Amino acid sequence: MDARRAVAQAKRSGDAAAMKAARAAVDVAKVALGERGPVWWEDGSPDLNRHMARNTPYAGWYESVSDGER
């Protein structure tokens, strides 16, 4: 979250160098968390990370848990 806050601060200040550094820090954090970068699991499941749930095999589940949230 520190990196995300740095992005927000850079946006407010208009500092392009700070924005570049903050976005790089966000990328490093996301790779470390497994949100970006190579697939870390080995069971052959597809990487659906960059897909909306409603456009995946999980669409039915998504609808069942999100109906009351819209």
N, C-alpha and C positions, 0 to 999 in steps of 0.2 A: 504494500500500500504506500510505502514511502515513495516509490518510483512513480506511482499514479498521482500522488499529491504533487510531486515535482513537475509532472506534465501540466497539471492544472495551474501551478504557479508560473511556469514558463509561458503558458497561454496568456495569463493575465498580464505578465510583464512585457510580452512581445519579444523576448530574448530568444533569437533563433538558435544560438549556440547552446543555451540551457535546454531548449526544446529537444535538440538533437541528442544531447546527453541523457535527458530524462527518458526519451523514447528508447534509447539503447539500453538503459537500465530496466525498463519494463520488459523488453525483449529477453534480457538475461534472466529475469525472474520467471517469465513464462516458460522458457526452456527448462529451467531448473525444476519447475513444478510439473513438467510433462505436458504442458498445454501447447507447446510448439516444439518443433524439432522432430527427430525420427520417432517412429512408433516404438514404445518401450515394452509392449506386451508381445508374447510369443505364441498365442493360441490360434493365430490365423484370422482373428476377427478383423473386419475392415475398420479403417480409420474414418470415423464419422464426425470427428471433432469440428470440422468447419462447415457442418451442415445444420440446418434448422431441424429440430426434432420432428416437426410435421412432415419433413421430406425424407425420413429415414424409416427403417423397419420398426422404429419405436413410436410411430405416429399414433397408434391406438392407445398406448400407454400415456403419451403426452396429453391426448384429448381427455382421458379419464382423470388425470390429476390437475388439469388446468382449467376445467370448465368454470369453476367458481371464482377464478382469478381475473376474469376479463370484464 
